[in-house]
């Protein structure tokens, strides 16, 4: 059977979901035409469907090694590589000439999404502007453009893009929430009336409506109208809690399982030192979301020997590569079962290979994915020279900060007091287990100390890294790098302590949460 016939047979098999038959024909295509990139992308999909992650990675890496003239085909390969967690492969692919030569506006916008996924926000914005210059314009594009402008610190331009988005698509809650978070609004300048009108347009049970409630909360709070702000915040959380299916039993079980593995000594060893160990090393900044991790990241990033790589999923992905298990969750029962048997030297080597392309001569790089606290044990085992920094914040402060954030589906526990308390207790117990069973590997930084005495907190981390202090490193306004967290606006201000007790303006409404935290111990 020639290439064309094999290709048609593969397409037909995929259409009827006959994965084994599709695989057979795709292999025939590749045998006759090894540079058939699209066949390798589809073959990777078939082997992923059969649970073979490493084989999928190999097929996609082969596709990524090819030279491309068609940016749309390159885009498909890049998107597939992202799904299997090969960020280095995507970064290399995106340097090909056809990316810069692309003139197709929708393809440029999609390539910008790929760059955003890599954390390359300045490059992403550059492609977005090229797409806009080529005439691309729809509400989703304007929202994405507004987000990228915000990440890059261009707040006035971001505001214009987001307002345009809401004018074209009324009820676009995510755009409204991003707009509300751009700055502190005043009686003379706010969007409260507009948000109330938008709420009458968005479907009442939708995530867009929830985002509008959270946006209204933010702007009401800016105006000092705390009674109405709380009403909006509660409505938004109730709506999201009804929409999501968060299982607190599963959440607690994951934390407890990791603590049990730590107690059993699973993560106490270290792999044999590798040649790569002499190169740049990671600083993992972990903690609950909204605990102050971004503030510490931005201060550290001011040091001449430190660069921030952003919030990376690479370590969790390397665990999956080692286990040959695909999955979107940071942890799941199947991965938990095999953690004691993984080759942690391979995990560490793979992680360093996937991340060091981000450096420009610095000795250290920051990986600031807050939920990596769940993986502190595997990190310690796989990367003996890594520094792990845990930012701890007062329970009421961090729980309220989660409750007011709206993370979408990322942290389902955050929309309900009971689930918040279960999660916080499990988190605190696991961090205590890491301190007990991995002595000396996790440096704890207190949020209140960090914002009141930033130089003290910063010097503790620098000492762990063997770095000397540098004048002015704690000045957040010096750091002009793009940032893609919920704190992307706040961290462009000097370090301040005004958020320490922000929950107390809602002390009455939060009393049930406080009682639950007290009862949980």
C-alpha positions as CSV (number, residue, x, y, z in Angstrom):
1,X,0.0,0.0,0.0
2,X,1.5,3.4,-1.0
3,X,1.7,6.4,1.3
4,X,-1.5,8.0,0.1
5,X,-3.5,4.8,0.6
6,X,-2.1,4.2,4.0
7,X,-2.8,7.8,5.0
8,X,-6.4,7.6,3.8
9,X,-6.8,4.3,5.7
10,X,-5.4,5.9,8.8
11,X,-7.8,8.8,8.5
12,X,-10.8,6.4,8.1
13,X,-9.8,4.3,11.1
14,X,-9.5,7.4,13.2
15,X,-12.9,8.6,12.1
16,X,-14.5,5.4,13.3
17,X,-12.2,5.4,16.5
18,X,-10.4,2.2,15.6
19,X,-7.2,3.2,17.4
20,X,-5.2,-0.1,16.7
21,X,-6.0,0.0,13.0
22,X,-5.1,3.7,12.8
23,X,-1.8,3.1,14.5
24,X,-1.0,0.3,12.0
25,X,-1.6,2.5,9.0
26,X,0.2,5.5,10.5
27,X,3.2,3.4,11.1
28,X,3.1,2.4,7.5
29,X,3.0,6.0,6.4
30,X,6.0,6.9,8.6
31,X,8.0,3.9,7.4
32,X,7.6,5.1,3.8
33,X,7.9,8.8,4.6
34,X,9.7,9.4,7.9
35,X,9.4,13.2,7.6
36,X,5.5,13.0,7.5
37,X,5.1,15.3,10.6
38,X,1.3,15.2,10.6
39,X,1.4,11.3,10.7
40,X,3.7,11.5,13.7
41,X,1.3,13.9,15.5
42,X,-1.6,11.6,14.9
43,X,0.4,8.5,15.9
44,X,1.4,10.2,19.1
45,X,-2.3,10.7,19.8
46,X,-3.1,7.1,19.2
47,X,-0.3,5.8,21.6
48,X,-1.4,8.4,24.2
49,X,-4.9,6.9,24.0
50,X,-3.3,3.6,24.8
51,X,-1.5,5.0,27.8
52,X,2.0,5.1,26.4
53,X,3.3,8.6,27.1
54,X,7.0,8.0,26.3
55,X,6.3,6.6,22.9
56,X,4.1,9.6,22.1
57,X,7.0,11.9,23.3
58,X,9.4,10.1,21.0
59,X,7.2,10.5,17.9
60,X,6.6,14.2,18.6
61,X,10.3,14.9,19.3
62,X,11.1,13.3,15.9
63,X,8.5,15.6,14.3
64,X,10.0,18.6,16.1
65,X,13.4,17.9,14.6
66,X,12.1,18.6,11.1
67,X,12.4,21.9,9.2
68,X,9.1,23.6,8.6
69,X,8.0,26.0,5.9
70,X,4.3,25.8,6.9
71,X,3.7,27.6,10.2
72,X,0.3,26.0,10.6
73,X,1.9,22.5,10.5
74,X,4.6,23.7,12.9
75,X,1.8,24.9,15.2
76,X,0.1,21.5,15.3
77,X,3.4,19.9,16.3
78,X,4.0,22.6,19.0
79,X,0.6,22.1,20.5
80,X,1.0,18.4,20.6
81,X,4.4,18.8,22.3
82,X,2.8,21.1,24.9
83,X,0.3,18.3,25.7
84,X,3.0,15.9,26.5
85,X,5.1,18.4,28.4
86,X,8.2,18.9,26.2
87,X,8.7,22.6,26.8
88,X,12.3,22.5,25.5
89,X,11.1,20.9,22.2
90,X,8.5,23.6,21.8
91,X,10.9,26.4,22.5
92,X,13.4,25.1,19.9
93,X,10.5,24.6,17.4
94,X,9.3,28.2,17.9
95,X,12.7,29.5,16.8
96,X,12.2,28.3,13.3
97,X,12.2,30.9,10.5
98,X,8.6,30.2,9.4
99,X,7.3,31.5,12.7
100,X,8.7,35.0,12.0
101,X,7.7,34.8,8.4
102,X,4.1,33.9,9.1
103,X,1.6,36.4,7.9
104,X,-1.7,34.5,8.6
105,X,-3.4,36.3,11.4
106,X,-5.3,33.3,13.1
107,X,-2.1,31.2,13.0
108,X,-0.1,34.1,14.5
109,X,-2.7,34.4,17.3
110,X,-2.5,30.6,18.0
111,X,1.4,30.7,18.0
112,X,1.1,33.5,20.5
113,X,-0.9,31.1,22.7
114,X,1.9,28.6,22.5
115,X,4.5,31.2,23.6
116,X,2.2,32.2,26.5
117,X,2.2,28.6,27.6
118,X,6.0,28.6,27.6
119,X,5.9,31.8,29.8
120,X,7.5,33.8,27.0
121,X,5.1,36.7,27.4
122,X,7.0,39.4,25.6
123,X,7.3,37.2,22.5
124,X,3.7,36.2,22.8
125,X,2.6,39.9,22.8
126,X,4.8,40.6,19.8
127,X,3.0,37.9,17.8
128,X,-0.4,39.1,19.0
129,X,0.4,42.6,17.8
130,X,1.4,41.2,14.4
131,X,-2.0,39.3,14.3
132,X,-3.8,42.5,15.2
133,X,-1.9,44.4,12.5
134,X,-3.0,41.7,10.0
135,X,-6.6,42.4,10.8
136,X,-7.4,39.7,13.4
137,X,-10.0,40.9,15.8
138,X,-12.7,39.1,17.9
139,X,-13.7,39.2,21.6
140,X,-11.5,36.2,22.6
141,X,-8.5,37.7,20.8
142,X,-9.1,41.1,22.5
143,X,-9.3,39.3,25.9
144,X,-6.1,37.4,25.3
145,X,-4.4,40.6,24.1
146,X,-5.6,42.4,27.2
147,X,-4.2,39.6,29.4
148,X,-0.9,39.7,27.6
149,X,-0.7,43.5,27.9
150,X,-1.3,43.2,31.7
151,X,1.3,40.5,32.1
152,X,3.8,42.8,30.3
153,X,2.9,45.8,32.5
154,X,1.1,47.8,29.8
155,X,-1.9,48.5,32.0
156,X,-3.5,51.4,30.0
157,X,-3.4,49.5,26.8
158,X,-4.8,46.4,28.6
159,X,-7.7,48.5,29.8
160,X,-8.5,49.6,26.3
161,X,-8.4,46.1,24.9
162,X,-10.6,44.7,27.7
163,X,-13.2,47.5,27.5
164,X,-13.4,46.9,23.7
165,X,-13.9,43.2,24.4
166,X,-16.8,43.9,26.7
167,X,-18.4,46.3,24.2
168,X,-18.3,43.6,21.5
169,X,-19.3,40.7,23.7
170,X,-21.4,41.9,26.7
171,X,-21.3,39.5,29.6
172,X,-17.7,38.3,29.0
173,X,-17.0,37.8,32.7
174,X,-13.3,36.8,32.4
175,X,-12.6,40.1,30.6
176,X,-14.5,42.0,33.3
177,X,-12.6,40.4,36.1
178,X,-9.2,41.0,34.4
179,X,-10.3,44.7,34.0
180,X,-11.3,45.0,37.6
181,X,-7.9,43.7,38.7
182,X,-5.9,46.1,36.6
183,X,-5.8,48.8,39.3
184,X,-7.4,50.2,42.4
185,X,-10.6,52.0,41.3
186,X,-12.2,55.1,42.8
187,X,-15.6,56.8,43.1
188,X,-14.5,58.9,40.1
189,X,-13.4,56.0,38.0
190,X,-15.0,52.5,38.2
191,X,-17.1,50.1,36.4
192,X,-19.7,49.2,39.0
193,X,-22.7,50.2,36.9
194,X,-21.4,48.5,33.9
195,X,-20.8,45.3,35.8
196,X,-24.3,45.3,37.1
197,X,-25.6,45.6,33.6
198,X,-23.3,42.9,32.4
199,X,-24.7,40.6,35.1
200,X,-28.1,40.9,33.5
201,X,-26.7,39.6,30.2
202,X,-24.5,36.6,31.3
203,X,-26.3,33.3,31.8
204,X,-27.0,33.2,35.6
205,X,-25.4,29.8,36.2
206,X,-22.3,30.3,34.0
207,X,-18.7,30.8,34.9
208,X,-18.9,34.2,33.1
209,X,-21.6,35.3,35.6
210,X,-19.4,34.1,38.5
211,X,-16.5,36.1,37.1
212,X,-18.7,39.2,36.9
213,X,-19.7,38.7,40.6
214,X,-16.0,38.5,41.5
215,X,-15.3,41.6,39.4
216,X,-18.1,43.5,41.1
217,X,-16.7,42.4,44.5
218,X,-13.3,43.8,43.6
219,X,-14.5,47.2,42.5
220,X,-17.0,47.5,45.4
221,X,-14.2,46.8,47.8
222,X,-12.0,49.4,46.1
223,X,-14.8,51.9,46.8
224,X,-15.0,50.9,50.5
225,X,-18.6,49.5,50.1
226,X,-17.8,46.3,52.0
227,X,-21.3,45.2,52.6
228,X,-22.1,45.1,48.9
229,X,-18.6,43.7,48.1
230,X,-19.2,40.7,50.4
231,X,-22.6,40.1,48.8
232,X,-21.0,39.9,45.4
233,X,-18.1,37.8,46.6
234,X,-20.4,35.3,48.2
235,X,-22.6,35.1,45.1
236,X,-19.6,34.4,43.0
237,X,-18.3,31.7,45.3
238,X,-21.7,30.0,45.6
239,X,-22.0,29.9,41.8
240,X,-18.6,28.4,41.3
241,X,-19.1,25.8,44.1
242,X,-22.3,24.7,42.4
243,X,-20.5,24.3,39.1
244,X,-17.5,22.4,40.3
245,X,-17.2,18.9,41.7
246,X,-14.4,19.2,44.2
247,X,-13.9,16.1,46.4
248,X,-12.3,17.0,49.7
249,X,-11.8,13.4,50.6
250,X,-9.7,12.9,47.5
251,X,-7.9,16.1,48.2
252,X,-7.0,15.1,51.8
253,X,-6.1,11.6,50.6
254,X,-3.5,12.9,48.2
255,X,-1.8,14.9,50.9
256,X,-1.9,12.1,53.4
257,X,-0.5,9.6,50.9
258,X,2.5,11.9,50.2
259,X,3.1,12.3,53.9
260,X,3.0,8.5,54.3
261,X,5.5,8.0,51.5
262,X,7.7,10.6,53.2
263,X,7.5,8.8,56.6
264,X,8.4,5.5,54.8
265,X,11.7,7.1,53.6
266,X,10.7,7.1,49.9
267,X,12.2,10.5,49.3
268,X,15.1,10.4,51.7
269,X,17.7,9.1,49.3
270,X,19.4,11.0,46.5
271,X,20.5,9.9,43.0
272,X,24.1,9.6,42.1
273,X,25.5,13.0,41.2
274,X,25.2,13.7,37.5
275,X,27.4,16.0,35.4
276,X,24.5,18.3,35.0
277,X,24.6,18.9,38.8
278,X,27.4,21.3,38.3
279,X,25.3,23.6,36.2
280,X,22.5,26.1,37.1
281,X,20.1,24.9,39.8
282,X,16.4,25.5,40.6
283,X,14.9,27.4,43.4
284,X,11.4,26.1,44.0
285,X,9.1,28.6,45.6
286,X,6.0,26.7,46.9
287,X,3.0,27.3,49.2
288,X,-0.7,27.8,49.0
289,X,-1.8,30.1,46.2
290,X,-1.9,33.8,47.3
291,X,0.5,33.1,50.1
292,X,3.2,35.6,48.9
293,X,5.2,33.4,46.5
294,X,5.1,36.0,43.7
295,X,6.5,38.7,46.0
296,X,9.5,36.5,46.9
297,X,10.0,35.5,43.3
298,X,10.1,39.1,42.1
299,X,12.6,40.1,44.8
300,X,14.9,37.1,44.1
301,X,14.6,37.8,40.4
302,X,16.3,41.2,41.0
303,X,19.5,39.3,41.9
304,X,22.1,39.2,39.1
305,X,22.6,35.5,39.5
306,X,19.0,34.5,39.6
307,X,16.3,34.5,36.8
308,X,12.7,33.5,37.1
309,X,11.3,30.8,34.8
310,X,7.8,31.4,36.0
311,X,5.2,28.7,37.1
312,X,6.5,25.6,35.4
313,X,4.8,22.2,35.1
314,X,8.0,20.5,34.1
315,X,8.8,18.6,37.3
316,X,5.4,17.0,37.5
317,X,5.6,16.2,33.8
318,X,9.0,14.5,34.3
319,X,7.5,12.3,37.0
320,X,4.9,11.2,34.4
321,X,7.6,10.6,31.7
322,X,9.5,8.4,34.2
323,X,6.2,6.6,35.1
324,X,5.1,6.4,31.4
325,X,1.7,7.8,32.5
326,X,-0.2,10.6,30.8
327,X,-2.5,12.9,32.8
328,X,-3.3,16.5,33.4
329,X,-3.4,16.5,37.2
330,X,-0.3,17.2,39.3
331,X,-1.0,13.9,41.1
332,X,-3.4,11.1,40.7
333,X,-3.8,7.6,42.3
334,X,-1.9,5.8,39.5
335,X,1.1,8.2,39.8
336,X,1.1,7.9,43.6
337,X,1.3,4.2,43.4
338,X,4.6,4.2,41.3
339,X,6.4,7.0,43.1
340,X,8.5,4.6,45.3
341,X,9.8,2.9,42.2
342,X,10.7,5.8,39.9
343,X,14.2,6.5,38.6
344,X,14.8,9.8,40.3
345,X,18.1,10.4,38.6
346,X,16.3,10.3,35.3
347,X,13.6,12.6,36.7
348,X,16.2,15.1,37.8
349,X,18.1,14.9,34.6
350,X,15.0,15.3,32.5
351,X,13.8,18.3,34.5
352,X,17.1,20.2,34.1
353,X,17.2,19.5,30.4
354,X,13.6,20.8,30.1
355,X,14.3,24.0,32.0
356,X,17.8,25.2,31.4
357,X,17.0,26.7,28.0
358,X,15.3,29.5,29.9
359,X,18.6,30.8,31.5
360,X,21.0,33.5,30.2
361,X,24.1,32.7,32.3
362,X,22.7,32.9,35.8
363,X,23.6,30.3,38.5
364,X,20.0,29.9,39.7
365,X,16.5,29.9,38.2
366,X,13.2,30.1,40.0
367,X,10.4,27.6,39.5
368,X,7.4,29.2,41.2
369,X,4.5,26.8,40.8
370,X,2.7,27.0,44.2
371,X,1.2,23.5,44.3
372,X,4.7,22.0,43.8
373,X,4.6,21.8,47.6
374,X,2.9,18.5,47.0
375,X,6.0,17.3,45.3
376,X,8.7,18.6,47.7
377,X,9.7,15.0,48.5
378,X,10.2,13.9,44.9
379,X,12.0,17.2,44.1
380,X,14.4,16.7,47.0
381,X,15.1,13.2,45.9
382,X,15.6,14.0,42.2
383,X,17.4,17.3,42.6
384,X,19.8,17.1,45.6
385,X,21.2,20.7,45.0
386,X,17.8,22.3,44.5
387,X,16.6,24.9,47.0
388,X,13.0,24.5,48.2
389,X,11.4,27.6,49.8
390,X,8.0,27.4,51.4
391,X,6.1,30.7,52.0
392,X,3.8,30.3,54.9
393,X,0.9,32.7,55.6
394,X,-1.5,33.1,58.5
395,X,-4.4,30.6,58.0
396,X,-7.2,33.2,58.0
397,X,-5.3,35.5,55.7
398,X,-4.4,32.8,53.1
399,X,-7.8,31.1,53.2
400,X,-9.6,34.4,52.6
401,X,-7.1,35.3,49.9
402,X,-8.0,32.0,48.2
403,X,-11.7,32.6,48.7
404,X,-11.6,36.0,47.0
405,X,-9.4,35.0,44.1
406,X,-11.5,33.0,41.6
407,X,-9.0,30.5,40.2
408,X,-11.5,29.0,37.7
409,X,-11.3,25.2,38.0
410,X,-7.7,25.1,39.2
411,X,-8.3,25.1,42.9
412,X,-11.9,23.9,43.5
413,X,-11.6,23.9,47.2
414,X,-11.3,27.7,47.3
415,X,-15.1,28.3,46.8
416,X,-16.4,26.8,50.0
417,X,-15.4,27.3,53.7
418,X,-15.5,23.6,54.6
419,X,-13.4,22.6,51.6
420,X,-11.0,25.4,52.3
421,X,-10.4,24.2,55.9
422,X,-9.9,20.6,54.8
423,X,-7.4,21.7,52.2
424,X,-5.5,24.0,54.5
425,X,-5.3,21.4,57.2
426,X,-4.0,18.8,54.8
427,X,-1.5,21.3,53.3
428,X,-0.2,22.2,56.8
429,X,0.2,18.6,57.8
430,X,2.1,17.7,54.7
431,X,4.4,20.7,55.1
432,X,5.1,19.5,58.6
433,X,5.8,16.0,57.3
434,X,8.3,17.4,54.8
435,X,10.1,19.3,57.6
436,X,10.2,16.2,59.7
437,X,11.3,13.6,57.1
438,X,13.4,15.9,54.9
439,X,15.4,17.8,57.5
440,X,17.2,20.8,56.1
441,X,15.7,20.6,52.6
442,X,12.7,23.0,53.0
443,X,13.4,26.6,54.0
444,X,10.3,28.2,55.6
445,X,9.7,31.9,55.1
446,X,6.9,33.7,57.0
447,X,4.8,36.0,54.9
448,X,4.5,38.7,57.6
449,X,8.3,38.8,58.1
450,X,8.8,39.0,54.3
451,X,6.5,42.0,53.7
452,X,7.6,43.9,56.9
453,X,11.4,43.0,56.6
454,X,11.9,42.0,53.0
455,X,15.7,42.2,53.2
456,X,15.7,39.7,56.1
457,X,13.6,37.2,54.3
458,X,15.6,37.6,51.1
459,X,18.9,37.2,52.8
460,X,17.7,33.9,54.2
461,X,17.1,32.5,50.7
462,X,20.2,33.9,49.2
463,X,22.3,32.3,52.0
464,X,20.8,28.9,51.1
465,X,21.9,29.5,47.5
466,X,25.4,30.6,48.5
467,X,24.8,34.1,47.1
468,X,25.8,37.4,48.5
469,X,23.1,40.1,49.1
470,X,22.9,42.8,46.5
471,X,21.7,46.4,47.2
472,X,18.1,47.1,46.3
473,X,17.2,43.5,45.4
474,X,14.0,43.7,47.6
475,X,12.7,46.7,45.6
476,X,9.9,45.2,43.5
477,X,9.7,48.3,41.3
478,X,13.1,47.4,39.8
479,X,11.8,44.2,38.3
480,X,10.2,44.9,34.9
481,X,9.9,41.3,33.8
482,X,6.6,40.0,32.7
483,X,4.6,38.1,35.3
484,X,1.5,35.9,34.7
485,X,0.0,35.5,38.2
486,X,-3.0,37.0,39.9
487,X,-0.5,39.3,41.6
488,X,0.8,40.6,38.3
489,X,-0.4,44.2,39.1
490,X,0.3,44.3,42.8
491,X,3.9,43.1,42.4
492,X,4.8,46.2,40.3
493,X,4.3,48.2,43.6
494,X,6.9,48.4,46.4
495,X,6.6,45.6,49.0
496,X,3.9,46.5,51.5
497,X,2.2,45.0,54.6
498,X,-1.4,46.3,54.0
499,X,-2.7,42.9,53.0
500,X,-1.7,41.1,56.2
501,X,-5.1,41.7,57.9
502,X,-7.2,42.4,54.9
503,X,-9.7,39.7,55.9
504,X,-10.6,41.6,59.1
505,X,-12.8,44.1,57.2
506,X,-15.1,41.0,56.7
507,X,-14.5,39.6,60.2
508,X,-18.2,39.1,60.9
509,X,-18.9,37.3,57.6
510,X,-15.8,35.2,58.0
511,X,-16.4,34.1,61.6
512,X,-17.7,30.7,60.4
513,X,-14.4,30.1,58.6
514,X,-12.4,31.2,61.6
515,X,-14.3,28.8,63.8
516,X,-13.8,25.9,61.4
517,X,-10.1,26.7,61.2
518,X,-9.9,26.8,65.0
519,X,-11.7,23.5,65.3
520,X,-9.4,21.9,62.8
521,X,-6.4,22.8,64.9
